[in-house]
Amino acid sequence: MKLPVLSGMQVTKAFEKIGYQIDHISGSHLILRNQQPPFKRLTVPKHREVAKGTLRAIIRQAGLTHDEFYELL
């Protein structure tokens, strides 16, 4: 399945649906933190387009499959 072209804010909104919230902003990156244990942190670039490899890595770090991520969109 092909990954869609998403902005950093679209990626952030998808992860907010499963308990992640913006913890802080560092330069041009959003630092998300999960509100339930184990309190994982994700770094999402605040760009107009998130590179496909970067998006794959973020999805993997969150412990999701591509299909699970698609359901959040």
mmCIF file as Biopython writes it, N, C-alpha, C and O atoms, coordinates in Angstrom:
data_model
#
loop_
_atom_site.group_PDB
_atom_site.id
_atom_site.type_symbol
_atom_site.label_atom_id
_atom_site.label_alt_id
_atom_site.label_comp_id
_atom_site.label_asym_id
_atom_site.label_entity_id
_atom_site.label_seq_id
_atom_site.pdbx_PDB_ins_code
_atom_site.Cartn_x
_atom_site.Cartn_y
_atom_site.Cartn_z
_atom_site.occupancy
_atom_site.B_iso_or_equiv
_atom_site.auth_seq_id
_atom_site.auth_asym_id
_atom_site.pdbx_PDB_model_num
ATOM 1   N N  . MET A ? 1  ? 0.846  -1.175 0.000  1.0 0.0 1  A 1 
ATOM 2   C CA . MET A ? 1  ? 0.000  0.000  0.000  1.0 0.0 1  A 1 
ATOM 3   C C  . MET A ? 1  ? 0.896  1.244  0.000  1.0 0.0 1  A 1 
ATOM 4   O O  . MET A ? 1  ? 1.892  1.297  0.721  1.0 0.0 1  A 1 
ATOM 5   N N  . LYS A ? 2  ? 0.543  2.220  -0.795 1.0 0.0 2  A 1 
ATOM 6   C CA . LYS A ? 2  ? 1.355  3.416  -0.955 1.0 0.0 2  A 1 
ATOM 7   C C  . LYS A ? 2  ? 1.025  4.437  0.135  1.0 0.0 2  A 1 
ATOM 8   O O  . LYS A ? 2  ? -0.142 4.654  0.461  1.0 0.0 2  A 1 
ATOM 9   N N  . LEU A ? 3  ? 2.054  5.053  0.689  1.0 0.0 3  A 1 
ATOM 10  C CA . LEU A ? 3  ? 1.842  6.061  1.726  1.0 0.0 3  A 1 
ATOM 11  C C  . LEU A ? 3  ? 1.359  7.365  1.100  1.0 0.0 3  A 1 
ATOM 12  O O  . LEU A ? 3  ? 1.855  7.765  0.047  1.0 0.0 3  A 1 
ATOM 13  N N  . PRO A ? 4  ? 0.390  8.037  1.740  1.0 0.0 4  A 1 
ATOM 14  C CA . PRO A ? 4  ? -0.082 9.319  1.210  1.0 0.0 4  A 1 
ATOM 15  C C  . PRO A ? 4  ? 0.911  10.434 1.536  1.0 0.0 4  A 1 
ATOM 16  O O  . PRO A ? 4  ? 1.759  10.289 2.416  1.0 0.0 4  A 1 
ATOM 17  N N  . VAL A ? 5  ? 0.794  11.541 0.817  1.0 0.0 5  A 1 
ATOM 18  C CA . VAL A ? 5  ? 1.611  12.723 1.110  1.0 0.0 5  A 1 
ATOM 19  C C  . VAL A ? 5  ? 0.854  13.521 2.171  1.0 0.0 5  A 1 
ATOM 20  O O  . VAL A ? 5  ? -0.256 13.994 1.929  1.0 0.0 5  A 1 
ATOM 21  N N  . LEU A ? 6  ? 1.460  13.663 3.336  1.0 0.0 6  A 1 
ATOM 22  C CA . LEU A ? 6  ? 0.809  14.338 4.456  1.0 0.0 6  A 1 
ATOM 23  C C  . LEU A ? 6  ? 1.700  15.451 4.990  1.0 0.0 6  A 1 
ATOM 24  O O  . LEU A ? 6  ? 2.925  15.389 4.888  1.0 0.0 6  A 1 
ATOM 25  N N  . SER A ? 7  ? 1.063  16.473 5.562  1.0 0.0 7  A 1 
ATOM 26  C CA . SER A ? 7  ? 1.821  17.522 6.240  1.0 0.0 7  A 1 
ATOM 27  C C  . SER A ? 7  ? 2.079  17.075 7.677  1.0 0.0 7  A 1 
ATOM 28  O O  . SER A ? 7  ? 1.472  16.121 8.165  1.0 0.0 7  A 1 
ATOM 29  N N  . GLY A ? 8  ? 2.972  17.768 8.330  1.0 0.0 8  A 1 
ATOM 30  C CA . GLY A ? 8  ? 3.269  17.455 9.731  1.0 0.0 8  A 1 
ATOM 31  C C  . GLY A ? 8  ? 2.045  17.590 10.625 1.0 0.0 8  A 1 
ATOM 32  O O  . GLY A ? 8  ? 1.867  16.806 11.558 1.0 0.0 8  A 1 
ATOM 33  N N  . MET A ? 9  ? 1.198  18.582 10.344 1.0 0.0 9  A 1 
ATOM 34  C CA . MET A ? 9  ? -0.004 18.773 11.166 1.0 0.0 9  A 1 
ATOM 35  C C  . MET A ? 9  ? -1.019 17.663 10.924 1.0 0.0 9  A 1 
ATOM 36  O O  . MET A ? 9  ? -1.722 17.269 11.854 1.0 0.0 9  A 1 
ATOM 37  N N  . GLN A ? 10 ? -1.114 17.151 9.702  1.0 0.0 10 A 1 
ATOM 38  C CA . GLN A ? 10 ? -2.033 16.035 9.424  1.0 0.0 10 A 1 
ATOM 39  C C  . GLN A ? 10 ? -1.573 14.781 10.157 1.0 0.0 10 A 1 
ATOM 40  O O  . GLN A ? 10 ? -2.394 14.034 10.689 1.0 0.0 10 A 1 
ATOM 41  N N  . VAL A ? 11 ? -0.268 14.550 10.185 1.0 0.0 11 A 1 
ATOM 42  C CA . VAL A ? 11 ? 0.282  13.397 10.907 1.0 0.0 11 A 1 
ATOM 43  C C  . VAL A ? 11 ? -0.009 13.549 12.399 1.0 0.0 11 A 1 
ATOM 44  O O  . VAL A ? 11 ? -0.395 12.589 13.066 1.0 0.0 11 A 1 
ATOM 45  N N  . THR A ? 12 ? 0.180  14.768 12.914 1.0 0.0 12 A 1 
ATOM 46  C CA . THR A ? 12 ? -0.067 15.040 14.334 1.0 0.0 12 A 1 
ATOM 47  C C  . THR A ? 12 ? -1.523 14.777 14.685 1.0 0.0 12 A 1 
ATOM 48  O O  . THR A ? 12 ? -1.808 14.145 15.702 1.0 0.0 12 A 1 
ATOM 49  N N  . LYS A ? 13 ? -2.452 15.254 13.857 1.0 0.0 13 A 1 
ATOM 50  C CA . LYS A ? 13 ? -3.885 15.049 14.121 1.0 0.0 13 A 1 
ATOM 51  C C  . LYS A ? 13 ? -4.244 13.566 14.131 1.0 0.0 13 A 1 
ATOM 52  O O  . LYS A ? 13 ? -5.084 13.139 14.923 1.0 0.0 13 A 1 
ATOM 53  N N  . ALA A ? 14 ? -3.614 12.776 13.256 1.0 0.0 14 A 1 
ATOM 54  C CA . ALA A ? 14 ? -3.874 11.336 13.232 1.0 0.0 14 A 1 
ATOM 55  C C  . ALA A ? 14 ? -3.422 10.699 14.544 1.0 0.0 14 A 1 
ATOM 56  O O  . ALA A ? 14 ? -4.138 9.873  15.111 1.0 0.0 14 A 1 
ATOM 57  N N  . PHE A ? 15 ? -2.241 11.076 15.028 1.0 0.0 15 A 1 
ATOM 58  C CA . PHE A ? 15 ? -1.737 10.483 16.266 1.0 0.0 15 A 1 
ATOM 59  C C  . PHE A ? 15 ? -2.486 10.988 17.499 1.0 0.0 15 A 1 
ATOM 60  O O  . PHE A ? 15 ? -2.508 10.306 18.524 1.0 0.0 15 A 1 
ATOM 61  N N  . GLU A ? 16 ? -3.097 12.165 17.417 1.0 0.0 16 A 1 
ATOM 62  C CA . GLU A ? 16 ? -3.898 12.657 18.545 1.0 0.0 16 A 1 
ATOM 63  C C  . GLU A ? 16 ? -5.095 11.749 18.799 1.0 0.0 16 A 1 
ATOM 64  O O  . GLU A ? 16 ? -5.587 11.681 19.926 1.0 0.0 16 A 1 
ATOM 65  N N  . LYS A ? 17 ? -5.569 11.054 17.777 1.0 0.0 17 A 1 
ATOM 66  C CA . LYS A ? 17 ? -6.711 10.151 17.919 1.0 0.0 17 A 1 
ATOM 67  C C  . LYS A ? 17 ? -6.394 8.939  18.778 1.0 0.0 17 A 1 
ATOM 68  O O  . LYS A ? 17 ? -7.306 8.289  19.289 1.0 0.0 17 A 1 
ATOM 69  N N  . ILE A ? 18 ? -5.096 8.619  18.947 1.0 0.0 18 A 1 
ATOM 70  C CA . ILE A ? 18 ? -4.732 7.462  19.776 1.0 0.0 18 A 1 
ATOM 71  C C  . ILE A ? 18 ? -3.991 7.888  21.047 1.0 0.0 18 A 1 
ATOM 72  O O  . ILE A ? 18 ? -3.265 7.090  21.640 1.0 0.0 18 A 1 
ATOM 73  N N  . GLY A ? 19 ? -4.175 9.144  21.463 1.0 0.0 19 A 1 
ATOM 74  C CA . GLY A ? 19 ? -3.663 9.559  22.763 1.0 0.0 19 A 1 
ATOM 75  C C  . GLY A ? 19 ? -2.390 10.372 22.773 1.0 0.0 19 A 1 
ATOM 76  O O  . GLY A ? 19 ? -1.890 10.693 23.851 1.0 0.0 19 A 1 
ATOM 77  N N  . TYR A ? 20 ? -1.841 10.720 21.622 1.0 0.0 20 A 1 
ATOM 78  C CA . TYR A ? 20 ? -0.648 11.564 21.587 1.0 0.0 20 A 1 
ATOM 79  C C  . TYR A ? 20 ? -1.072 13.028 21.619 1.0 0.0 20 A 1 
ATOM 80  O O  . TYR A ? 20 ? -2.079 13.405 21.019 1.0 0.0 20 A 1 
ATOM 81  N N  . GLN A ? 21 ? -0.301 13.844 22.319 1.0 0.0 21 A 1 
ATOM 82  C CA . GLN A ? 21 ? -0.541 15.280 22.352 1.0 0.0 21 A 1 
ATOM 83  C C  . GLN A ? 21 ? 0.780  15.996 22.157 1.0 0.0 21 A 1 
ATOM 84  O O  . GLN A ? 21 ? 1.848  15.446 22.428 1.0 0.0 21 A 1 
ATOM 85  N N  . ILE A ? 22 ? 0.695  17.240 21.679 1.0 0.0 22 A 1 
ATOM 86  C CA . ILE A ? 22 ? 1.917  18.021 21.491 1.0 0.0 22 A 1 
ATOM 87  C C  . ILE A ? 22 ? 2.491  18.345 22.862 1.0 0.0 22 A 1 
ATOM 88  O O  . ILE A ? 22 ? 1.833  18.988 23.680 1.0 0.0 22 A 1 
ATOM 89  N N  . ASP A ? 23 ? 3.706  17.903 23.109 1.0 0.0 23 A 1 
ATOM 90  C CA . ASP A ? 23 ? 4.400  18.164 24.366 1.0 0.0 23 A 1 
ATOM 91  C C  . ASP A ? 23 ? 5.098  19.519 24.275 1.0 0.0 23 A 1 
ATOM 92  O O  . ASP A ? 23 ? 4.953  20.369 25.154 1.0 0.0 23 A 1 
ATOM 93  N N  . HIS A ? 24 ? 5.858  19.702 23.194 1.0 0.0 24 A 1 
ATOM 94  C CA . HIS A ? 24 ? 6.496  20.992 22.938 1.0 0.0 24 A 1 
ATOM 95  C C  . HIS A ? 24 ? 6.960  21.050 21.490 1.0 0.0 24 A 1 
ATOM 96  O O  . HIS A ? 24 ? 6.923  20.060 20.759 1.0 0.0 24 A 1 
ATOM 97  N N  . ILE A ? 25 ? 7.398  22.241 21.100 1.0 0.0 25 A 1 
ATOM 98  C CA . ILE A ? 25 ? 7.910  22.446 19.743 1.0 0.0 25 A 1 
ATOM 99  C C  . ILE A ? 25 ? 9.379  22.800 19.861 1.0 0.0 25 A 1 
ATOM 100 O O  . ILE A ? 25 ? 9.762  23.674 20.638 1.0 0.0 25 A 1 
ATOM 101 N N  . SER A ? 26 ? 10.192 22.111 19.083 1.0 0.0 26 A 1 
ATOM 102 C CA . SER A ? 26 ? 11.629 22.366 19.079 1.0 0.0 26 A 1 
ATOM 103 C C  . SER A ? 26 ? 12.031 22.729 17.657 1.0 0.0 26 A 1 
ATOM 104 O O  . SER A ? 26 ? 12.153 21.851 16.803 1.0 0.0 26 A 1 
ATOM 105 N N  . GLY A ? 27 ? 12.235 24.003 17.400 1.0 0.0 27 A 1 
ATOM 106 C CA . GLY A ? 27 ? 12.560 24.448 16.048 1.0 0.0 27 A 1 
ATOM 107 C C  . GLY A ? 27 ? 11.393 24.182 15.122 1.0 0.0 27 A 1 
ATOM 108 O O  . GLY A ? 27 ? 10.290 24.678 15.353 1.0 0.0 27 A 1 
ATOM 109 N N  . SER A ? 28 ? 11.624 23.400 14.069 1.0 0.0 28 A 1 
ATOM 110 C CA . SER A ? 28 ? 10.549 23.091 13.128 1.0 0.0 28 A 1 
ATOM 111 C C  . SER A ? 28 ? 10.012 21.680 13.336 1.0 0.0 28 A 1 
ATOM 112 O O  . SER A ? 28 ? 9.517  21.060 12.395 1.0 0.0 28 A 1 
ATOM 113 N N  . HIS A ? 29 ? 10.107 21.170 14.558 1.0 0.0 29 A 1 
ATOM 114 C CA . HIS A ? 29 ? 9.630  19.821 14.857 1.0 0.0 29 A 1 
ATOM 115 C C  . HIS A ? 29 ? 8.654  19.846 16.018 1.0 0.0 29 A 1 
ATOM 116 O O  . HIS A ? 29 ? 8.844  20.573 16.993 1.0 0.0 29 A 1 
ATOM 117 N N  . LEU A ? 30 ? 7.606  19.041 15.900 1.0 0.0 30 A 1 
ATOM 118 C CA . LEU A ? 30 ? 6.627  18.873 16.969 1.0 0.0 30 A 1 
ATOM 119 C C  . LEU A ? 30 ? 7.014  17.627 17.756 1.0 0.0 30 A 1 
ATOM 120 O O  . LEU A ? 30 ? 7.250  16.569 17.172 1.0 0.0 30 A 1 
ATOM 121 N N  . ILE A ? 31 ? 7.080  17.749 19.064 1.0 0.0 31 A 1 
ATOM 122 C CA . ILE A ? 31 ? 7.375  16.610 19.924 1.0 0.0 31 A 1 
ATOM 123 C C  . ILE A ? 31 ? 6.052  16.165 20.529 1.0 0.0 31 A 1 
ATOM 124 O O  . ILE A ? 31 ? 5.439  16.892 21.311 1.0 0.0 31 A 1 
ATOM 125 N N  . LEU A ? 32 ? 5.617  14.961 20.160 1.0 0.0 32 A 1 
ATOM 126 C CA . LEU A ? 32 ? 4.361  14.410 20.665 1.0 0.0 32 A 1 
ATOM 127 C C  . LEU A ? 32 ? 4.661  13.436 21.789 1.0 0.0 32 A 1 
ATOM 128 O O  . LEU A ? 32 ? 5.677  12.740 21.765 1.0 0.0 32 A 1 
ATOM 129 N N  . ARG A ? 33 ? 3.781  13.391 22.765 1.0 0.0 33 A 1 
ATOM 130 C CA . ARG A ? 33 ? 3.950  12.452 23.875 1.0 0.0 33 A 1 
ATOM 131 C C  . ARG A ? 33 ? 2.632  11.735 24.112 1.0 0.0 33 A 1 
ATOM 132 O O  . ARG A ? 33 ? 1.568  12.356 24.130 1.0 0.0 33 A 1 
ATOM 133 N N  . ASN A ? 34 ? 2.711  10.430 24.292 1.0 0.0 34 A 1 
ATOM 134 C CA . ASN A ? 34 ? 1.514  9.637  24.561 1.0 0.0 34 A 1 
ATOM 135 C C  . ASN A ? 34 ? 1.091  9.867  26.006 1.0 0.0 34 A 1 
ATOM 136 O O  . ASN A ? 34 ? 1.931  9.939  26.904 1.0 0.0 34 A 1 
ATOM 137 N N  . GLN A ? 35 ? -0.199 9.981  26.221 1.0 0.0 35 A 1 
ATOM 138 C CA . GLN A ? 35 ? -0.719 10.272 27.558 1.0 0.0 35 A 1 
ATOM 139 C C  . GLN A ? 35 ? -0.888 9.027  28.423 1.0 0.0 35 A 1 
ATOM 140 O O  . GLN A ? 35 ? -1.108 9.140  29.629 1.0 0.0 35 A 1 
ATOM 141 N N  . GLN A ? 36 ? -0.785 7.827  27.815 1.0 0.0 36 A 1 
ATOM 142 C CA . GLN A ? 36 ? -0.861 6.585  28.578 1.0 0.0 36 A 1 
ATOM 143 C C  . GLN A ? 36 ? 0.516  5.934  28.610 1.0 0.0 36 A 1 
ATOM 144 O O  . GLN A ? 36 ? 1.324  6.149  27.706 1.0 0.0 36 A 1 
ATOM 145 N N  . PRO A ? 37 ? 0.792  5.134  29.650 1.0 0.0 37 A 1 
ATOM 146 C CA . PRO A ? 37 ? 2.073  4.413  29.685 1.0 0.0 37 A 1 
ATOM 147 C C  . PRO A ? 37 ? 2.222  3.575  28.430 1.0 0.0 37 A 1 
ATOM 148 O O  . PRO A ? 37 ? 1.225  3.028  27.959 1.0 0.0 37 A 1 
ATOM 149 N N  . PRO A ? 38 ? 3.380  3.450  27.880 1.0 0.0 38 A 1 
ATOM 150 C CA . PRO A ? 38 ? 4.708  3.812  28.379 1.0 0.0 38 A 1 
ATOM 151 C C  . PRO A ? 38 ? 5.152  5.232  28.016 1.0 0.0 38 A 1 
ATOM 152 O O  . PRO A ? 38 ? 6.355  5.490  27.973 1.0 0.0 38 A 1 
ATOM 153 N N  . PHE A ? 39 ? 4.233  6.155  27.755 1.0 0.0 39 A 1 
ATOM 154 C CA . PHE A ? 39 ? 4.540  7.571  27.510 1.0 0.0 39 A 1 
ATOM 155 C C  . PHE A ? 39 ? 5.562  7.766  26.388 1.0 0.0 39 A 1 
ATOM 156 O O  . PHE A ? 39 ? 6.516  8.530  26.536 1.0 0.0 39 A 1 
ATOM 157 N N  . LYS A ? 40 ? 5.359  7.071  25.266 1.0 0.0 40 A 1 
ATOM 158 C CA . LYS A ? 40 ? 6.273  7.191  24.125 1.0 0.0 40 A 1 
ATOM 159 C C  . LYS A ? 40 ? 6.280  8.621  23.592 1.0 0.0 40 A 1 
ATOM 160 O O  . LYS A ? 40 ? 5.287  9.342  23.684 1.0 0.0 40 A 1 
ATOM 161 N N  . ARG A ? 41 ? 7.426  9.010  23.034 1.0 0.0 41 A 1 
ATOM 162 C CA . ARG A ? 41 ? 7.558  10.318 22.394 1.0 0.0 41 A 1 
ATOM 163 C C  . ARG A ? 41 ? 7.846  10.121 20.915 1.0 0.0 41 A 1 
ATOM 164 O O  . ARG A ? 41 ? 8.605  9.234  20.524 1.0 0.0 41 A 1 
ATOM 165 N N  . LEU A ? 42 ? 7.226  10.967 20.102 1.0 0.0 42 A 1 
ATOM 166 C CA . LEU A ? 42 ? 7.448  10.950 18.657 1.0 0.0 42 A 1 
ATOM 167 C C  . LEU A ? 42 ? 7.856  12.352 18.223 1.0 0.0 42 A 1 
ATOM 168 O O  . LEU A ? 42 ? 7.347  13.343 18.745 1.0 0.0 42 A 1 
ATOM 169 N N  . THR A ? 43 ? 8.763  12.428 17.278 1.0 0.0 43 A 1 
ATOM 170 C CA . THR A ? 43 ? 9.163  13.706 16.710 1.0 0.0 43 A 1 
ATOM 171 C C  . THR A ? 43 ? 8.631  13.780 15.290 1.0 0.0 43 A 1 
ATOM 172 O O  . THR A ? 43 ? 8.965  12.952 14.442 1.0 0.0 43 A 1 
ATOM 173 N N  . VAL A ? 44 ? 7.789  14.793 15.040 1.0 0.0 44 A 1 
ATOM 174 C CA . VAL A ? 44 ? 7.169  14.960 13.724 1.0 0.0 44 A 1 
ATOM 175 C C  . VAL A ? 44 ? 7.635  16.291 13.143 1.0 0.0 44 A 1 
ATOM 176 O O  . VAL A ? 44 ? 7.459  17.332 13.776 1.0 0.0 44 A 1 
ATOM 177 N N  . PRO A ? 45 ? 8.229  16.276 11.944 1.0 0.0 45 A 1 
ATOM 178 C CA . PRO A ? 45 ? 8.639  17.545 11.335 1.0 0.0 45 A 1 
ATOM 179 C C  . PRO A ? 45 ? 7.415  18.393 10.998 1.0 0.0 45 A 1 
ATOM 180 O O  . PRO A ? 45 ? 6.426  17.889 10.466 1.0 0.0 45 A 1 
ATOM 181 N N  . LYS A ? 46 ? 7.493  19.665 11.308 1.0 0.0 46 A 1 
ATOM 182 C CA . LYS A ? 46 ? 6.371  20.577 11.035 1.0 0.0 46 A 1 
ATOM 183 C C  . LYS A ? 46 ? 6.565  21.157 9.629  1.0 0.0 46 A 1 
ATOM 184 O O  . LYS A ? 46 ? 6.747  22.362 9.459  1.0 0.0 46 A 1 
ATOM 185 N N  . HIS A ? 47 ? 6.521  20.274 8.630  1.0 0.0 47 A 1 
ATOM 186 C CA . HIS A ? 47 ? 6.745  20.658 7.246  1.0 0.0 47 A 1 
ATOM 187 C C  . HIS A ? 47 ? 5.458  20.516 6.457  1.0 0.0 47 A 1 
ATOM 188 O O  . HIS A ? 47 ? 4.502  19.885 6.907  1.0 0.0 47 A 1 
ATOM 189 N N  . ARG A ? 48 ? 5.448  21.110 5.279  1.0 0.0 48 A 1 
ATOM 190 C CA . ARG A ? 48 ? 4.280  20.996 4.411  1.0 0.0 48 A 1 
ATOM 191 C C  . ARG A ? 48 ? 4.105  19.565 3.921  1.0 0.0 48 A 1 
ATOM 192 O O  . ARG A ? 48 ? 2.981  19.085 3.776  1.0 0.0 48 A 1 
ATOM 193 N N  . GLU A ? 49 ? 5.225  18.884 3.665  1.0 0.0 49 A 1 
ATOM 194 C CA . GLU A ? 49 ? 5.196  17.479 3.258  1.0 0.0 49 A 1 
ATOM 195 C C  . GLU A ? 49 ? 6.212  16.703 4.088  1.0 0.0 49 A 1 
ATOM 196 O O  . GLU A ? 49 ? 7.391  17.056 4.120  1.0 0.0 49 A 1 
ATOM 197 N N  . VAL A ? 50 ? 5.758  15.654 4.753  1.0 0.0 50 A 1 
ATOM 198 C CA . VAL A ? 50 ? 6.658  14.781 5.512  1.0 0.0 50 A 1 
ATOM 199 C C  . VAL A ? 50 ? 7.176  13.731 4.532  1.0 0.0 50 A 1 
ATOM 200 O O  . VAL A ? 50 ? 6.388  13.088 3.839  1.0 0.0 50 A 1 
ATOM 201 N N  . ALA A ? 51 ? 8.496  13.555 4.472  1.0 0.0 51 A 1 
ATOM 202 C CA . ALA A ? 51 ? 9.102  12.577 3.569  1.0 0.0 51 A 1 
ATOM 203 C C  . ALA A ? 51 ? 8.577  11.176 3.885  1.0 0.0 51 A 1 
ATOM 204 O O  . ALA A ? 51 ? 8.311  10.849 5.042  1.0 0.0 51 A 1 
ATOM 205 N N  . LYS A ? 52 ? 8.435  10.368 2.860  1.0 0.0 52 A 1 
ATOM 206 C CA . LYS A ? 52 ? 7.856  9.033  3.034  1.0 0.0 52 A 1 
ATOM 207 C C  . LYS A ? 52 ? 8.670  8.159  3.989  1.0 0.0 52 A 1 
ATOM 208 O O  . LYS A ? 52 ? 8.098  7.447  4.813  1.0 0.0 52 A 1 
ATOM 209 N N  . GLY A ? 53 ? 9.981  8.208  3.886  1.0 0.0 53 A 1 
ATOM 210 C CA . GLY A ? 53 ? 10.820 7.435  4.796  1.0 0.0 53 A 1 
ATOM 211 C C  . GLY A ? 53 ? 10.669 7.891  6.232  1.0 0.0 53 A 1 
ATOM 212 O O  . GLY A ? 53 ? 10.660 7.076  7.154  1.0 0.0 53 A 1 
ATOM 213 N N  . THR A ? 54 ? 10.550 9.201  6.419  1.0 0.0 54 A 1 
ATOM 214 C CA . THR A ? 54 ? 10.346 9.762  7.759  1.0 0.0 54 A 1 
ATOM 215 C C  . THR A ? 54 ? 8.998  9.319  8.312  1.0 0.0 54 A 1 
ATOM 216 O O  . THR A ? 54 ? 8.895  8.946  9.480  1.0 0.0 54 A 1 
ATOM 217 N N  . LEU A ? 55 ? 7.965  9.358  7.473  1.0 0.0 55 A 1 
ATOM 218 C CA . LEU A ? 55 ? 6.633  8.934  7.900  1.0 0.0 55 A 1 
ATOM 219 C C  . LEU A ? 55 ? 6.628  7.461  8.277  1.0 0.0 55 A 1 
ATOM 220 O O  . LEU A ? 55 ? 6.017  7.077  9.274  1.0 0.0 55 A 1 
ATOM 221 N N  . ARG A ? 56 ? 7.311  6.624  7.479  1.0 0.0 56 A 1 
ATOM 222 C CA . ARG A ? 56 ? 7.413  5.195  7.812  1.0 0.0 56 A 1 
ATOM 223 C C  . ARG A ? 56 ? 8.071  4.998  9.172  1.0 0.0 56 A 1 
ATOM 224 O O  . ARG A ? 56 ? 7.620  4.178  9.973  1.0 0.0 56 A 1 
ATOM 225 N N  . ALA A ? 57 ? 9.140  5.751  9.433  1.0 0.0 57 A 1 
ATOM 226 C CA . ALA A ? 57 ? 9.856  5.628  10.702 1.0 0.0 57 A 1 
ATOM 227 C C  . ALA A ? 57 ? 8.981  6.059  11.876 1.0 0.0 57 A 1 
ATOM 228 O O  . ALA A ? 57 ? 9.004  5.423  12.929 1.0 0.0 57 A 1 
ATOM 229 N N  . ILE A ? 58 ? 8.215  7.128  11.705 1.0 0.0 58 A 1 
ATOM 230 C CA . ILE A ? 58 ? 7.333  7.609  12.783 1.0 0.0 58 A 1 
ATOM 231 C C  . ILE A ? 58 ? 6.262  6.567  13.083 1.0 0.0 58 A 1 
ATOM 232 O O  . ILE A ? 58 ? 5.970  6.289  14.246 1.0 0.0 58 A 1 
ATOM 233 N N  . ILE A ? 59 ? 5.678  5.989  12.034 1.0 0.0 59 A 1 
ATOM 234 C CA . ILE A ? 59 ? 4.646  4.959  12.221 1.0 0.0 59 A 1 
ATOM 235 C C  . ILE A ? 59 ? 5.230  3.764  12.965 1.0 0.0 59 A 1 
ATOM 236 O O  . ILE A ? 59 ? 4.594  3.219  13.866 1.0 0.0 59 A 1 
ATOM 237 N N  . ARG A ? 60 ? 6.448  3.353  12.586 1.0 0.0 60 A 1 
ATOM 238 C CA . ARG A ? 60 ? 7.117  2.221  13.236 1.0 0.0 60 A 1 
ATOM 239 C C  . ARG A ? 60 ? 7.405  2.531  14.711 1.0 0.0 60 A 1 
ATOM 240 O O  . ARG A ? 60 ? 7.201  1.676  15.573 1.0 0.0 60 A 1 
ATOM 241 N N  . GLN A ? 61 ? 7.876  3.743  15.003 1.0 0.0 61 A 1 
ATOM 242 C CA . GLN A ? 61 ? 8.188  4.130  16.383 1.0 0.0 61 A 1 
ATOM 243 C C  . GLN A ? 61 ? 6.939  4.130  17.253 1.0 0.0 61 A 1 
ATOM 244 O O  . GLN A ? 61 ? 7.010  3.843  18.448 1.0 0.0 61 A 1 
ATOM 245 N N  . ALA A ? 62 ? 5.797  4.452  16.656 1.0 0.0 62 A 1 
ATOM 246 C CA . ALA A ? 62 ? 4.542  4.456  17.408 1.0 0.0 62 A 1 
ATOM 247 C C  . ALA A ? 62 ? 4.020  3.046  17.632 1.0 0.0 62 A 1 
ATOM 248 O O  . ALA A ? 62 ? 3.079  2.847  18.401 1.0 0.0 62 A 1 
ATOM 249 N N  . GLY A ? 63 ? 4.627  2.057  16.962 1.0 0.0 63 A 1 
ATOM 250 C CA . GLY A ? 63 ? 4.195  0.670  17.133 1.0 0.0 63 A 1 
ATOM 251 C C  . GLY A ? 63 ? 2.957  0.325  16.329 1.0 0.0 63 A 1 
ATOM 252 O O  . GLY A ? 63 ? 2.224  -0.600 16.678 1.0 0.0 63 A 1 
ATOM 253 N N  . LEU A ? 64 ? 2.718  1.067  15.249 1.0 0.0 64 A 1 
ATOM 254 C CA . LEU A ? 64 ? 1.547  0.815  14.410 1.0 0.0 64 A 1 
ATOM 255 C C  . LEU A ? 64 ? 1.957  0.158  13.102 1.0 0.0 64 A 1 
ATOM 256 O O  . LEU A ? 64 ? 3.107  0.252  12.672 1.0 0.0 64 A 1 
ATOM 257 N N  . THR A ? 65 ? 1.000  -0.503 12.485 1.0 0.0 65 A 1 
ATOM 258 C CA . THR A ? 65 ? 1.206  -0.982 11.123 1.0 0.0 65 A 1 
ATOM 259 C C  . THR A ? 65 ? 0.712  0.118  10.193 1.0 0.0 65 A 1 
ATOM 260 O O  . THR A ? 65 ? 0.045  1.055  10.632 1.0 0.0 65 A 1 
ATOM 261 N N  . HIS A ? 66 ? 1.039  0.003  8.901  1.0 0.0 66 A 1 
ATOM 262 C CA . HIS A ? 66 ? 0.568  1.006  7.940  1.0 0.0 66 A 1 
ATOM 263 C C  . HIS A ? 66 ? -0.958 1.026  7.890  1.0 0.0 66 A 1 
ATOM 264 O O  . HIS A ? 66 ? -1.564 2.092  7.789  1.0 0.0 66 A 1 
ATOM 265 N N  . ASP A ? 67 ? -1.578 -0.149 7.961  1.0 0.0 67 A 1 
ATOM 266 C CA . ASP A ? 67 ? -3.042 -0.217 7.908  1.0 0.0 67 A 1 
ATOM 267 C C  . ASP A ? 67 ? -3.671 0.469  9.114  1.0 0.0 67 A 1 
ATOM 268 O O  . ASP A ? 67 ? -4.670 1.174  8.973  1.0 0.0 67 A 1 
ATOM 269 N N  . GLU A ? 68 ? -3.101 0.271  10.293 1.0 0.0 68 A 1 
ATOM 270 C CA . GLU A ? 68 ? -3.619 0.926  11.497 1.0 0.0 68 A 1 
ATOM 271 C C  . GLU A ? 68 ? -3.502 2.451  11.372 1.0 0.0 68 A 1 
ATOM 272 O O  . GLU A ? 68 ? -4.390 3.187  11.804 1.0 0.0 68 A 1 
ATOM 273 N N  . PHE A ? 69 ? -2.398 2.913  10.777 1.0 0.0 69 A 1 
ATOM 274 C CA . PHE A ? 69 ? -2.220 4.344  10.593 1.0 0.0 69 A 1 
ATOM 275 C C  . PHE A ? 69 ? -3.247 4.897  9.611  1.0 0.0 69 A 1 
ATOM 276 O O  . PHE A ? 69 ? -3.795 5.977  9.836  1.0 0.0 69 A 1 
ATOM 277 N N  . TYR A ? 70 ? -3.518 4.168  8.517  1.0 0.0 70 A 1 
ATOM 278 C CA . TYR A ? 70 ? -4.507 4.608  7.527  1.0 0.0 70 A 1 
ATOM 279 C C  . TYR A ? 70 ? -5.876 4.796  8.171  1.0 0.0 70 A 1 
ATOM 280 O O  . TYR A ? 70 ? -6.609 5.714  7.804  1.0 0.0 70 A 1 
ATOM 281 N N  . GLU A ? 71 ? -6.223 3.949  9.113  1.0 0.0 71 A 1 
ATOM 282 C CA . GLU A ? 71 ? -7.520 4.049  9.782  1.0 0.0 71 A 1 
ATOM 283 C C  . GLU A ? 71 ? -7.630 5.334  10.596 1.0 0.0 71 A 1 
ATOM 284 O O  . GLU A ? 71 ? -8.738 5.809  10.845 1.0 0.0 71 A 1 
ATOM 285 N N  . LEU A ? 72 ? -6.509 5.901  11.012 1.0 0.0 72 A 1 
ATOM 286 C CA . LEU A ? 72 ? -6.515 7.126  11.794 1.0 0.0 72 A 1 
ATOM 287 C C  . LEU A ? 72 ? -6.719 8.365  10.929 1.0 0.0 72 A 1 
ATOM 288 O O  . LEU A ? 72 ? -7.097 9.421  11.435 1.0 0.0 72 A 1 
ATOM 289 N N  . LEU A ? 73 ? -6.470 8.238  9.625  1.0 0.0 73 A 1 
ATOM 290 C CA . LEU A ? 73 ? -6.571 9.401  8.732  1.0 0.0 73 A 1 
ATOM 291 C C  . LEU A ? 73 ? -8.011 9.762  8.419  1.0 0.0 73 A 1 
ATOM 292 O O  . LEU A ? 73 ? -8.263 10.715 7.683  1.0 0.0 73 A 1 
#
